[in-house]
Amino acid sequence: MPGLLDIFESILNQAGQAHDQSRSAGGQRRSGQSSSRRRTNFPQLDPLPEPGRGGVGDVMKSVVQIVALRQGFMGGMTSAWTGSGTIVHPQGIILTNCHVANPRAMGMSSPPADRLGISITERSDRAPALSYFAEVVNYNADLDLAVIRITHDVKGKPVGRLKLPSVALGDSDTLELGDRLSIFGYPGIGGETVTFTSGNVSGFSQERGVNASRAWVKTDATIAGGNSGGTGVNEDGRLVGVPTQAAAGSGVTPVDARPVLDTNRDGRVDQRDTPMAIGGFINGLRPVNLAIPLLKKAGMRIAQDRTGDSDDLPDQRVEPIRHFDPSARKEKPTFSNLLFSTQVAADGRPINPTLSIPTGVDEVYASFDYDNFTNGTPWSAVWMNDGEVIIEQIEKWDDGDSGRKTVKISNRRGVPDGEYQLVIGIRGEVALEGKMTVGKLVDESDAEVSGRLVDIVNSKPIKNGLIIVVKPNVSLRSFLNDRKESDVVTSTESASDGSFTLPDQLPKGMAYSLVVAAAGYKPLTVQGGLRIGPGAPEQAKMGDVALTRS
């Protein structure tokens, strides 16, 4: 790759000078939101607190990862899909996409979820831990918007009056071209932290059937597929849009949304995975004003009606998601809701639950709920590898009446590959059982990746642009600071028609960071933005990658 990074550095320097000379228009500050008590089918909400300063740290803690869980054989649970959401009220009201809360309502081929887990963002450099469970309040499939509400904590106890970090609502009708937007969310492949990108409002568009002048807010912010349902805020830190998995209006090439990522982390890609983007990037946000009717039905009262005719938008109550209520008392002690993970929080909450563990992990955790126990009750935990018992733990119970417990297996040299089964018993009888696999992904072949580099405004091709793919274990910040050729997986330049094909095929089942630069344009950088699922096609197309002029 002789001279490529030198050219890249020259382009970055030019873009940096142009950026210093530019100025983005700020969004108009709105008065503080408030909420008063109203009679609904849901518990009353406390008044909204005064909005925070709206900085990155304030907003980040209001972003959540949503994990759909399915009840399996003998109480074991598995992750069906994941998505992002935003806490808009401290008592656990979350705004997200409908295809994240209930993809079946969108016509997607996915199994019904038994529970929706909520993982809270506590630190920017750590993966979120599963902390709560929620249920759907209502949704609008046509708009791909939904509201969910936290109902139980991770130990299965009904929540009281929560005081969670939340983002104040903005007014998406006041956005103008050039206004700055900040985007937060969680990528589609597990093991990653919250992501942050920023950009400007680049346009607006309408949509047939949406009774509003702004059906979409278009942006040049880089929003990788998998972050849909997340958080789009203005310069005041107010929520103005929801990044949504679709193209922002007519005349724009849609994001390729097919089941190509292992969203349920079972080691294979099939109809049980939620369709995710493999080509292009999300370039549109649903304006938050379109979500006002849904939020009102969740018990929130919006201080000022800013939605115009949007109250007339069709919305519907959700077909309730089946969920197991662990607070229901039973006559005998029980175990339930078994989850496997490679990480847990300090208090044992699972991080990124999965049934497919990569080779080389030295610890695997299993966490489960327990109820109606008396200290001294005999219980057991038996681990088996490929049918052979490797650990047998028989003890007297000493963790109290109810809660959540974590056990683990470990090996300093890495837990050996194989199929593992955990059988948990009470008084010599099997009470809970689950299986997970340690090993390489099902499909180890590579994929040829191609795409086209275009101008975001007029879709004209950009020639001689640089496309650089960075190794999965290298952070973009590190690469941009050090510019090491050893950190690059592959790279190429775009042809006169903007097309490009990466010269080296990329191993599947990985998330690669992407850097794109061209003379006269702002560089585009996406941490983990190029995600190739285990079942991705041999020739994967990224679609159009759009750049904004500097």
PAFIZA-783267 format. One record per residue (C-alpha): residue number from 1; x negated, y negated, z. Coordinates in Angstrom, 1 decimal, decimal comma, always signed. Each point is the difference from the previous one (the first is absolute). Layout:
// PAFIZA-783267
<NUM <X Y Z>>;
...
END
This chain:
// PAFIZA-783267
<1 <+0,0 +0,0 +0,0>>;
<2 <-2,8 -2,5 -0,9>>;
<3 <+0,9 -3,6 +0,4>>;
<4 <+3,6 +0,6 +0,8>>;
<5 <-0,1 -1,3 +3,6>>;
<6 <-2,0 -3,0 -1,1>>;
<7 <+2,8 -0,9 -2,4>>;
<8 <+2,5 +0,6 +2,7>>;
<9 <-1,8 -2,3 +2,4>>;
<10 <-0,1 -2,7 -2,7>>;
<11 <+3,8 +0,3 -0,5>>;
<12 <+0,6 -0,1 +3,8>>;
<13 <-2,1 -3,2 +0,2>>;
<14 <+2,0 -1,7 -2,8>>;
<15 <+3,3 +1,1 +1,6>>;
<16 <-1,1 -1,3 +3,4>>;
<17 <-0,8 -3,4 -1,4>>;
<18 <+3,4 -0,2 -1,8>>;
<19 <+1,8 +1,1 +3,2>>;
<20 <-1,7 -2,8 +2,0>>;
<21 <+1,5 -2,5 -2,4>>;
<22 <+3,5 +1,4 +0,1>>;
<23 <+2,7 -0,7 +2,5>>;
<24 <+3,2 +1,9 +0,7>>;
<25 <+3,2 -1,6 +0,9>>;
<26 <+1,2 +0,8 +3,5>>;
<27 <+3,4 +1,3 +0,8>>;
<28 <+2,6 -2,3 +1,7>>;
<29 <+0,2 +0,6 +3,7>>;
<30 <+3,4 +1,0 +1,2>>;
<31 <+1,5 -0,5 +3,5>>;
<32 <-0,3 +2,9 +2,5>>;
<33 <+2,4 +2,9 -0,4>>;
<34 <+2,4 +0,9 +2,8>>;
<35 <+2,5 +2,8 +0,7>>;
<36 <+2,9 +0,0 +2,3>>;
<37 <+2,0 +3,0 +1,4>>;
<38 <+2,7 +1,3 -2,2>>;
<39 <+2,4 +3,0 +0,1>>;
<40 <-1,3 +2,8 -2,2>>;
<41 <-0,2 +3,8 +0,0>>;
<42 <-3,6 -0,4 +1,2>>;
<43 <-1,5 -1,1 +3,3>>;
<44 <-0,1 -3,8 +0,4>>;
<45 <-3,2 -1,7 -0,9>>;
<46 <-1,8 -2,5 +2,1>>;
<47 <-0,6 -3,5 -1,5>>;
<48 <-3,0 -0,1 -2,3>>;
<49 <-3,1 -1,5 +1,6>>;
<50 <-1,7 -3,0 -1,5>>;
<51 <-2,1 +0,9 -3,1>>;
<52 <-3,7 +0,6 +0,6>>;
<53 <-2,8 -1,9 -1,7>>;
<54 <+0,3 +2,2 -3,0>>;
<55 <-3,6 +1,0 -0,3>>;
<56 <-1,2 +3,3 -1,5>>;
<57 <-0,4 +1,6 +3,5>>;
<58 <+3,5 -1,1 +1,0>>;
<59 <+1,6 +1,4 -3,1>>;
<60 <-2,0 +3,2 -0,1>>;
<61 <+1,3 +1,3 +3,3>>;
<62 <+3,6 -0,3 -1,4>>;
<63 <-0,8 +2,4 -2,9>>;
<64 <+0,9 +3,6 +0,6>>;
<65 <-0,6 +3,3 -1,8>>;
<66 <+3,2 +2,1 -0,4>>;
<67 <-0,4 +3,7 +0,0>>;
<68 <+2,9 +2,2 -1,0>>;
<69 <-0,1 +3,3 +1,9>>;
<70 <+1,8 +3,3 -0,8>>;
<71 <+0,9 +2,7 +2,6>>;
<72 <-1,6 +3,3 -0,9>>;
<73 <+0,2 +3,6 +1,3>>;
<74 <-0,1 +0,4 +3,8>>;
<75 <-0,1 -3,8 +0,6>>;
<76 <-3,1 -0,8 -2,0>>;
<77 <+0,2 -3,3 -1,9>>;
<78 <-1,7 -1,2 -3,2>>;
<79 <-0,5 -3,4 -1,7>>;
<80 <+2,3 -0,3 -3,0>>;
<81 <-1,1 -3,5 -1,2>>;
<82 <-1,4 -3,3 +1,3>>;
<83 <+0,6 -3,7 -0,7>>;
<84 <-0,3 -3,4 +1,6>>;
<85 <+2,3 -2,4 +1,8>>;
<86 <+0,2 -3,3 +1,9>>;
<87 <+1,4 -0,5 +3,5>>;
<88 <+2,3 -3,0 -0,3>>;
<89 <+1,4 +0,1 +3,5>>;
<90 <-1,9 +0,9 +3,3>>;
<91 <+2,6 +2,6 +0,9>>;
<92 <-1,0 +2,2 -2,9>>;
<93 <+1,9 -1,2 -3,1>>;
<94 <-2,2 +0,9 -3,0>>;
<95 <+0,5 -1,1 -3,7>>;
<96 <-1,4 +2,4 -2,7>>;
<97 <+0,9 +1,5 -3,4>>;
<98 <+2,9 +2,3 -0,4>>;
<99 <-2,3 +2,6 -1,7>>;
<100 <-2,1 +0,0 +3,2>>;
<101 <+3,0 +0,3 +2,4>>;
<102 <+2,1 +2,4 -2,1>>;
<103 <-1,4 +0,8 -3,5>>;
<104 <+2,9 +2,3 -0,7>>;
<105 <+2,3 -3,1 -0,1>>;
<106 <-2,2 -1,2 -2,9>>;
<107 <+0,5 +3,2 -1,9>>;
<108 <-3,5 +1,2 +0,7>>;
<109 <-0,7 +3,7 +0,3>>;
<110 <-1,0 +0,4 +3,7>>;
<111 <+1,2 +2,0 +2,9>>;
<112 <+2,1 -1,7 +2,7>>;
<113 <-1,9 -1,2 +3,0>>;
<114 <+0,9 +1,1 +3,5>>;
<115 <-1,8 -2,9 +1,7>>;
<116 <-1,7 -3,2 -0,9>>;
<117 <-3,2 -0,5 +2,0>>;
<118 <-1,4 -3,6 +0,5>>;
<119 <-3,7 -0,5 +0,3>>;
<120 <-1,0 -3,3 +1,5>>;
<121 <-2,9 -2,1 -1,1>>;
<122 <-2,2 -0,6 +3,0>>;
<123 <-3,4 -0,8 -1,6>>;
<124 <-1,0 -0,8 -3,5>>;
<125 <-2,9 +2,6 +0,0>>;
<126 <+2,0 +2,9 +1,4>>;
<127 <+2,7 +2,2 -1,6>>;
<128 <+3,4 -0,6 +1,6>>;
<129 <+1,3 +2,5 +2,6>>;
<130 <+3,6 +1,4 -0,1>>;
<131 <+1,7 -1,9 +2,8>>;
<132 <+3,8 +0,0 -0,6>>;
<133 <+2,8 +1,6 -1,8>>;
<134 <+2,6 -2,0 -2,0>>;
<135 <+3,2 +0,5 -1,9>>;
<136 <+1,5 -1,7 -3,1>>;
<137 <+2,5 -2,9 +0,7>>;
<138 <+0,9 -0,7 -3,6>>;
<139 <-1,4 -0,3 -3,5>>;
<140 <+0,6 -1,4 -3,4>>;
<141 <-1,3 +2,5 -2,6>>;
<142 <+0,4 -2,4 -2,9>>;
<143 <-2,3 -2,5 +1,6>>;
<144 <-2,2 +2,8 +1,5>>;
<145 <+0,2 -1,6 +3,5>>;
<146 <+0,8 +1,5 +3,3>>;
<147 <+0,2 -0,8 +3,7>>;
<148 <-1,0 +2,6 +2,7>>;
<149 <+0,0 -0,3 +3,7>>;
<150 <-2,3 +1,5 +2,7>>;
<151 <+2,1 +2,3 +2,3>>;
<152 <-2,5 +2,2 +1,9>>;
<153 <-3,6 -0,1 +1,2>>;
<154 <-2,5 +2,7 -1,0>>;
<155 <+0,9 +2,0 +3,1>>;
<156 <+3,6 +0,2 -1,1>>;
<157 <+1,4 -2,5 +2,5>>;
<158 <+2,6 -2,6 -1,2>>;
<159 <-1,7 -3,4 -0,1>>;
<160 <+1,1 -2,9 +2,1>>;
<161 <-0,4 -3,6 -0,9>>;
<162 <-3,2 +0,1 -2,0>>;
<163 <-2,2 -3,0 -0,4>>;
<164 <-2,0 +0,8 -3,2>>;
<165 <-1,9 -2,4 -2,1>>;
<166 <+2,2 -1,3 -2,8>>;
<167 <-0,1 -2,2 -3,1>>;
<168 <+2,4 -3,0 -0,3>>;
<169 <+2,1 -0,2 -3,1>>;
<170 <-0,9 -2,6 -2,7>>;
<171 <+2,1 -1,3 -2,8>>;
<172 <-0,9 +1,6 -3,3>>;
<173 <+2,0 -2,6 -1,9>>;
<174 <-2,5 -2,7 +0,9>>;
<175 <-3,0 +1,9 -1,6>>;
<176 <-1,6 -1,8 -2,9>>;
<177 <-2,6 +0,9 -2,6>>;
<178 <-3,5 +0,0 +1,5>>;
<179 <+1,2 +0,5 +3,6>>;
<180 <-2,3 +2,3 +1,9>>;
<181 <+1,2 +3,5 +1,0>>;
<182 <-1,6 +2,5 +2,4>>;
<183 <+0,8 +3,7 -0,4>>;
<184 <-0,3 +2,7 +2,7>>;
<185 <+0,8 +3,7 -0,2>>;
<186 <-1,2 +3,6 +0,3>>;
<187 <-1,3 +1,9 -3,0>>;
<188 <+1,6 +3,3 -1,0>>;
<189 <-2,8 +2,4 +1,0>>;
<190 <-0,5 +0,6 +3,7>>;
<191 <-3,1 -0,8 +2,1>>;
<192 <-0,1 -3,7 -1,1>>;
<193 <+0,6 -3,2 +2,0>>;
<194 <+2,3 -2,9 -0,7>>;
<195 <-0,9 -1,9 -3,2>>;
<196 <+0,0 -3,8 -0,7>>;
<197 <-0,1 -1,8 -3,3>>;
<198 <+1,0 -3,5 -1,1>>;
<199 <+0,9 -1,9 -3,1>>;
<200 <+2,4 -2,5 -1,4>>;
<201 <+3,6 -0,1 -1,2>>;
<202 <-0,3 +0,4 -3,8>>;
<203 <+3,7 +0,0 -1,0>>;
<204 <+3,6 +1,0 +0,7>>;
<205 <+2,4 +2,2 -1,9>>;
<206 <+3,6 +1,1 +0,0>>;
<207 <+1,6 +3,4 -0,3>>;
<208 <+3,3 +1,2 -1,3>>;
<209 <+2,3 +0,8 +2,8>>;
<210 <-1,8 -2,1 +2,6>>;
<211 <+2,2 -3,0 +0,8>>;
<212 <-2,9 -2,4 +0,8>>;
<213 <-2,2 -2,3 -2,0>>;
<214 <-3,1 +1,7 +1,3>>;
<215 <+0,1 +3,8 -0,2>>;
<216 <-3,8 +0,2 +0,1>>;
<217 <-2,9 -2,1 +1,1>>;
<218 <-3,0 +0,8 -2,2>>;
<219 <-3,5 -0,3 +1,3>>;
<220 <-3,6 +0,3 -1,0>>;
<221 <-0,8 +1,5 +3,4>>;
<222 <-1,4 +3,5 -0,3>>;
<223 <+2,5 +2,4 +1,5>>;
<224 <-1,1 +3,6 -0,4>>;
<225 <+2,7 +2,6 -0,6>>;
<226 <+0,9 +1,6 +3,3>>;
<227 <+0,3 -3,3 +1,9>>;
<228 <+3,6 -0,5 -1,0>>;
<229 <+2,4 -0,8 +2,8>>;
<230 <-2,7 -2,2 +1,6>>;
<231 <-0,4 -3,6 +1,0>>;
<232 <-0,2 -3,1 -2,2>>;
<233 <-0,4 -3,3 +1,9>>;
<234 <-0,5 -3,6 -1,0>>;
<235 <-2,7 -2,4 +1,3>>;
<236 <+2,1 -0,5 +3,2>>;
<237 <-0,1 +3,7 +0,8>>;
<238 <+3,7 +0,4 -0,8>>;
<239 <+1,4 +3,0 -1,8>>;
<240 <+1,1 -0,9 -3,5>>;
<241 <-0,1 +3,2 -1,9>>;
<242 <-0,3 +3,8 +0,1>>;
<243 <-2,5 +1,6 -2,4>>;
<244 <+2,1 +2,4 -2,1>>;
<245 <-0,9 +2,9 -2,2>>;
<246 <+1,2 -1,4 -3,3>>;
<247 <-0,9 -2,5 -2,7>>;
<248 <+1,1 -3,5 +0,7>>;
<249 <+2,5 -0,5 -2,8>>;
<250 <+0,3 +0,6 -3,7>>;
<251 <-2,9 -0,1 -2,4>>;
<252 <-2,4 +1,4 +2,7>>;
<253 <-1,3 +3,5 -0,3>>;
<254 <+1,4 +1,9 +3,0>>;
<255 <-2,2 +1,7 +2,5>>;
<256 <-0,3 +3,7 -0,8>>;
<257 <+2,0 +1,5 +2,9>>;
<258 <-0,2 +3,8 +0,0>>;
<259 <-0,7 +2,6 +2,7>>;
<260 <-3,8 +0,0 -0,5>>;
<261 <-1,2 -0,6 +3,5>>;
<262 <+0,1 +2,4 +2,9>>;
<263 <+2,2 -2,2 +2,1>>;
<264 <+1,1 +2,7 +2,4>>;
<265 <-3,6 +1,2 +0,4>>;
<266 <+0,7 +3,7 -0,6>>;
<267 <-3,0 +0,4 -2,4>>;
<268 <+2,1 +0,0 -3,2>>;
<269 <+2,1 -2,4 -2,2>>;
<270 <+3,5 +1,1 -0,8>>;
<271 <+3,6 -1,1 +0,2>>;
<272 <-0,2 -0,3 +3,8>>;
<273 <-2,3 -3,0 -0,4>>;
<274 <+1,3 -3,5 -0,4>>;
<275 <-0,7 -1,5 -3,4>>;
<276 <-2,9 -2,5 +0,4>>;
<277 <-1,9 -2,2 -2,4>>;
<278 <-3,1 +1,3 -1,8>>;
<279 <-0,1 -2,7 -2,8>>;
<280 <-0,3 -3,7 +0,4>>;
<281 <+0,9 -1,8 +3,2>>;
<282 <+3,2 -1,3 +1,6>>;
<283 <+0,4 -3,5 -1,3>>;
<284 <+3,4 -0,9 +1,5>>;
<285 <+1,6 -0,8 +3,3>>;
<286 <+3,6 +0,2 +0,8>>;
<287 <+0,9 -3,5 +1,5>>;
<288 <+0,8 +0,3 +3,7>>;
<289 <+3,2 -2,0 -0,6>>;
<290 <+1,5 +3,1 -1,7>>;
<291 <-0,4 +1,9 +3,2>>;
<292 <+2,0 -2,4 +2,2>>;
<293 <+3,3 +1,9 -0,3>>;
<294 <-1,7 +3,2 +1,1>>;
<295 <-1,7 -1,7 +3,0>>;
<296 <+3,3 -1,6 +1,1>>;
<297 <+1,6 +3,5 +0,1>>;
<298 <-2,9 +1,1 +2,2>>;
<299 <+1,1 -2,6 +2,6>>;
<300 <-2,3 -2,9 -1,0>>;
<301 <+1,6 -3,4 -0,4>>;
<302 <-1,9 -2,2 -2,4>>;
<303 <-0,2 -3,6 +1,1>>;
<304 <+0,8 -1,4 -3,4>>;
<305 <+1,8 +1,6 -3,0>>;
<306 <-2,7 -0,2 -2,6>>;
<307 <+1,2 +2,7 -2,3>>;
<308 <+2,4 -1,8 -2,3>>;
<309 <+2,3 +2,6 -1,5>>;
<310 <-2,0 +2,9 +1,3>>;
<311 <+2,6 +0,8 +2,7>>;
<312 <+2,0 +1,4 -2,9>>;
<313 <-2,7 +2,5 -0,9>>;
<314 <+1,2 +3,6 +0,2>>;
<315 <-1,4 +1,8 +3,0>>;
<316 <+0,9 +3,2 +1,7>>;
<317 <-0,4 +1,9 +3,2>>;
<318 <-2,4 +2,8 -0,2>>;
<319 <+0,9 +3,6 +0,1>>;
<320 <-1,5 +0,6 +3,5>>;
<321 <-3,4 +1,7 +0,0>>;
<322 <+0,1 +3,2 +2,1>>;
<323 <-2,2 -0,4 +3,0>>;
<324 <-0,6 +2,2 +3,0>>;
<325 <+0,7 -1,9 +3,3>>;
<326 <-2,6 +1,1 +2,4>>;
<327 <+1,7 -1,8 +2,9>>;
<328 <+2,9 +2,5 -0,1>>;
<329 <-0,4 +2,1 +3,2>>;
<330 <-0,1 +3,8 -0,3>>;
<331 <+0,3 +2,7 +2,7>>;
<332 <-3,4 +1,4 -0,5>>;
<333 <-3,5 -1,5 -0,7>>;
<334 <-0,6 -0,6 -3,7>>;
<335 <-2,8 -1,0 -2,4>>;
<336 <+0,7 -1,8 -3,3>>;
<337 <-1,3 -2,3 -2,7>>;
<338 <-3,5 +1,5 -0,6>>;
<339 <-2,3 -2,2 -2,0>>;
<340 <-3,6 +0,7 -1,1>>;
<341 <-2,6 -2,8 -0,6>>;
<342 <-3,7 -0,6 -0,1>>;
<343 <+0,2 -3,1 +2,2>>;
<344 <+2,0 -1,1 +3,0>>;
<345 <+0,1 -3,3 +1,9>>;
<346 <-1,4 -0,2 +3,5>>;
<347 <+3,4 +1,0 +1,5>>;
<348 <+0,4 +2,9 -2,4>>;
<349 <+2,3 -1,5 -2,6>>;
<350 <-0,7 +1,7 -3,4>>;
<351 <-1,6 -2,0 -2,8>>;
<352 <+1,0 +1,0 -3,6>>;
<353 <+1,7 +3,4 +0,7>>;
<354 <-0,8 +2,6 -2,7>>;
<355 <+0,0 +3,7 -0,8>>;
<356 <-3,0 -0,2 -2,2>>;
<357 <-3,4 -0,6 +1,7>>;
<358 <-3,1 -0,7 -2,1>>;
<359 <-3,1 +2,1 +0,4>>;
<360 <-2,6 -1,2 +2,5>>;
<361 <+2,4 -1,5 +2,7>>;
<362 <-1,3 +1,0 +3,4>>;
<363 <+3,3 -0,5 +2,0>>;
<364 <+3,6 +0,8 -0,8>>;
<365 <+2,8 -1,2 +2,3>>;
<366 <+3,5 +1,4 +0,6>>;
<367 <+2,5 -2,2 +1,9>>;
<368 <+3,5 +1,0 +1,0>>;
<369 <+3,0 -1,1 +2,1>>;
<370 <+1,0 +1,8 +3,2>>;
<371 <+3,1 -0,3 +2,1>>;
<372 <+1,7 +1,4 +3,1>>;
<373 <-3,3 +1,4 +1,5>>;
<374 <-0,8 +0,8 +3,6>>;
<375 <-3,6 +0,0 +1,1>>;
<376 <-1,3 +3,5 +0,4>>;
<377 <+2,0 +1,4 -3,0>>;
<378 <-2,2 +2,5 -1,9>>;
<379 <-0,8 -1,1 -3,5>>;
<380 <-2,5 +0,9 -2,7>>;
<381 <-1,7 -1,3 -3,2>>;
<382 <-1,5 +2,5 -2,4>>;
<383 <-2,0 -1,1 -3,1>>;
<384 <-0,5 +2,4 -2,9>>;
<385 <-2,2 -0,2 -3,1>>;
<386 <+1,2 +2,1 -2,9>>;
<387 <+2,0 +2,1 +2,4>>;
<388 <-2,8 +0,6 +2,5>>;
<389 <+0,2 -1,4 +3,5>>;
<390 <-2,8 -2,5 +0,7>>;
<391 <+1,3 -1,8 +3,1>>;
<392 <+2,5 +1,2 +2,6>>;
<393 <+0,8 -2,4 +2,8>>;
<394 <+2,4 +1,2 +2,8>>;
<395 <+0,6 -2,5 +2,8>>;
<396 <+2,5 -1,4 +2,5>>;
<397 <+1,8 -3,1 -1,1>>;
<398 <-1,1 -3,2 +1,8>>;
<399 <+1,1 -2,9 -2,3>>;
<400 <+3,4 -0,8 +1,5>>;
<401 <+3,6 +0,1 -1,2>>;
<402 <-0,2 -1,5 -3,6>>;
<403 <-2,4 -1,7 -2,3>>;
<404 <-2,5 +0,8 -2,8>>;
<405 <-3,0 +2,2 +0,3>>;
<406 <-3,1 +0,4 -2,2>>;
<407 <-2,3 +3,1 -0,4>>;
<408 <-2,9 +0,4 -2,4>>;
<409 <-2,5 +2,3 -1,6>>;
<410 <-3,6 -1,2 -0,7>>;
<411 <-3,3 +1,1 -1,5>>;
<412 <-3,1 -2,2 -0,1>>;
<413 <-0,9 +1,5 -3,4>>;
<414 <+3,5 -0,6 -1,3>>;
<415 <+3,2 +2,1 +0,4>>;
<416 <-0,4 +2,9 -2,4>>;
<417 <+2,2 +0,1 -3,1>>;
<418 <+3,1 +2,2 +0,2>>;
<419 <+3,7 +0,0 +0,9>>;
<420 <+0,6 -0,7 +3,7>>;
<421 <+3,1 +0,8 +2,0>>;
<422 <+0,8 -1,4 +3,4>>;
<423 <+2,5 +1,9 +2,2>>;
<424 <+1,2 -1,6 +3,2>>;
<425 <+1,9 +2,1 +2,5>>;
<426 <+2,0 -0,4 +3,2>>;
<427 <+0,1 +2,9 +2,5>>;
<428 <-1,4 +2,3 -2,6>>;
<429 <+2,5 -0,8 -2,8>>;
<430 <-0,8 -2,0 -3,1>>;
<431 <+1,5 -3,5 +0,3>>;
<432 <-1,8 -1,9 -2,8>>;
<433 <-2,0 +0,9 -3,1>>;
<434 <-1,8 -1,8 -2,8>>;
<435 <-2,6 +0,5 -2,7>>;
<436 <-2,6 -2,2 -1,7>>;
<437 <-2,9 +0,6 -2,4>>;
<438 <-3,6 -1,0 +0,2>>;
<439 <-1,8 -0,1 -3,4>>;
<440 <-0,4 -1,7 -3,3>>;
<441 <+2,9 -1,3 -1,9>>;
<442 <+2,0 +2,3 -2,3>>;
<443 <-1,2 -1,7 -3,2>>;
<444 <-3,7 -0,8 -0,2>>;
<445 <-0,1 -1,0 -3,7>>;
<446 <-0,8 -3,5 -1,2>>;
<447 <+2,0 -2,6 -1,8>>;
<448 <-0,9 -2,3 -2,9>>;
<449 <+1,3 -3,5 +0,9>>;
<450 <+0,8 -2,7 -2,6>>;
<451 <+1,8 -3,3 +0,0>>;
<452 <+0,2 -3,5 -1,6>>;
<453 <-1,3 -3,3 +1,3>>;
<454 <+2,5 -2,9 -0,7>>;
<455 <+0,7 -3,6 +0,9>>;
<456 <+2,7 -0,2 +2,7>>;
<457 <+1,8 -2,9 -1,7>>;
<458 <+0,2 +1,0 -3,7>>;
<459 <-1,0 +3,7 +0,1>>;
<460 <-2,8 -0,7 -2,5>>;
<461 <-2,9 +2,5 +0,0>>;
<462 <-3,2 -1,0 +1,8>>;
<463 <-3,1 +1,3 -1,6>>;
<464 <-3,4 +0,6 +1,6>>;
<465 <+1,5 +0,2 +3,4>>;
<466 <-1,8 +2,1 +2,6>>;
<467 <+1,8 +2,9 +1,8>>;
<468 <-2,0 +1,4 +2,9>>;
<469 <+1,1 +3,0 +2,1>>;
<470 <-1,5 +0,2 +3,5>>;
<471 <-0,5 +3,1 +2,0>>;
<472 <+2,8 +1,0 +2,4>>;
<473 <-2,2 -0,3 +3,1>>;
<474 <-1,3 -3,4 -0,8>>;
<475 <+1,9 -3,1 +1,1>>;
<476 <+0,5 -2,8 -2,5>>;
<477 <-1,4 -2,5 +2,4>>;
<478 <-3,2 +2,0 +0,2>>;
<479 <-0,2 +0,4 -3,8>>;
<480 <+0,6 -3,7 -0,7>>;
<481 <-2,6 -1,0 +2,5>>;
<482 <-2,7 +2,5 -1,0>>;
<483 <+0,7 +0,7 -3,7>>;
<484 <-1,6 +3,4 +0,1>>;
<485 <+0,2 +2,1 -3,2>>;
<486 <-0,1 +3,1 +2,2>>;
<487 <+3,5 -1,0 +1,3>>;
<488 <+1,5 +0,1 -3,5>>;
<489 <+1,8 +3,2 -1,2>>;
<490 <+0,4 -1,2 -3,6>>;
<491 <+0,5 -3,2 -2,0>>;
<492 <+0,8 -1,3 -3,5>>;
<493 <+0,9 -3,0 -2,0>>;
<494 <+3,3 -0,8 -1,8>>;
<495 <+0,2 +0,1 -3,8>>;
<496 <+1,3 -2,8 -2,2>>;
<497 <+3,6 +1,2 +0,5>>;
<498 <-0,5 +0,1 +3,8>>;
<499 <-0,1 +3,8 +0,1>>;
<500 <-2,5 +1,9 +2,1>>;
<501 <-0,7 +3,6 +0,9>>;
<502 <-2,2 +0,8 +3,0>>;
<503 <-3,0 +2,0 -1,3>>;
<504 <-0,1 +2,3 +2,9>>;
<505 <+3,0 +2,1 +1,1>>;
<506 <+1,1 -0,5 +3,6>>;
<507 <+0,6 +2,9 +2,5>>;
<508 <+3,7 +0,2 +1,0>>;
<509 <+1,4 -0,4 +3,4>>;
<510 <-2,1 -3,1 +0,7>>;
<511 <+0,6 -3,7 +0,4>>;
<512 <-2,5 -2,2 -1,7>>;
<513 <-0,6 -3,8 +0,4>>;
<514 <+0,1 -2,0 -3,1>>;
<515 <-1,7 -3,2 -1,2>>;
<516 <+1,0 -1,7 -3,2>>;
<517 <-1,6 -3,2 -1,3>>;
<518 <-0,1 -2,0 -3,3>>;
<519 <-1,4 -3,4 -1,0>>;
<520 <+2,5 -2,8 +0,7>>;
<521 <+2,2 +2,2 +2,3>>;
<522 <+0,2 +0,5 +3,8>>;
<523 <-1,5 +3,3 +1,0>>;
<524 <+2,4 +2,7 +1,1>>;
<525 <-1,0 +2,3 +2,9>>;
<526 <+2,2 +2,8 +1,5>>;
<527 <-1,1 +2,1 +3,0>>;
<528 <+1,1 +3,5 -0,8>>;
<529 <+2,1 -1,3 -2,9>>;
<530 <-0,7 +2,8 -2,5>>;
<531 <+1,7 +3,1 +1,5>>;
<532 <-0,1 +3,3 -1,9>>;
<533 <+2,2 +2,7 +1,5>>;
<534 <-1,0 +3,7 +0,0>>;
<535 <+2,6 +0,6 -2,8>>;
<536 <-0,7 -3,1 -2,1>>;
<537 <-0,2 +0,7 -3,8>>;
<538 <-3,3 +0,7 -1,6>>;
<539 <+0,2 -3,3 -1,8>>;
<540 <+1,4 -2,6 +2,5>>;
<541 <+1,0 -3,4 -1,3>>;
<542 <-0,3 -3,0 +2,3>>;
<543 <+2,1 -2,1 -2,3>>;
<544 <-0,6 -3,8 -0,2>>;
<545 <-2,4 -1,6 +2,4>>;
<546 <+0,8 -3,7 +0,1>>;
<547 <-2,5 -2,8 +0,8>>;
<548 <+0,7 -3,6 +0,9>>;
<549 <-2,0 -2,8 -1,6>>;
<550 <-2,4 -1,8 +2,4>>;
END
